[in-house]
């Protein structure tokens, strides 16, 4: 449970940093609409509602989501990198994080 709590805490920090980046660009609404897709709480591939809310084509939502996911991964790697000393340790720690999240509760 401790490891899972740690992993969830790191994920939340990454989400918070990503949100801050969106807010700084004046795109908080976009972030809030994309968040369920980023966290896996939304139905995968259902971009229609987001597109309608933002008044943009679904294809634009797919691109926005792809970019947000990529940036989320970058932030996550940065957070972990701050706590380790080498690239190898970074990869190990990321693997540990994923394992902690995949363990049944």
Residue pairs with C-beta under 8 A, 6 or more apart in sequence:
1 105
3 96
3 100
3 103
4 100
4 101
4 103
4 105
6 97
6 100
7 97
7 98
7 100
7 101
8 101
10 76
10 79
10 80
10 97
11 76
11 101
13 79
14 72
14 75
14 76
14 79
15 35
15 38
15 39
15 72
17 75
17 79
18 31
18 38
18 68
18 71
18 72
18 75
19 28
19 31
19 35
21 71
22 28
22 30
22 31
23 31
29 53
29 54
30 54
30 64
31 68
33 50
33 53
33 54
34 50
34 61
34 64
34 65
34 68
35 41
36 42
37 44
37 47
37 50
37 65
38 65
38 68
38 69
38 72
47 58
47 61
47 62
47 65
48 58
50 61
51 57
51 58
51 60
51 61
54 60
54 61
76 94
76 97
77 90
77 94
80 90
80 93
80 94
80 97
81 90
83 93
84 90
84 92
84 93
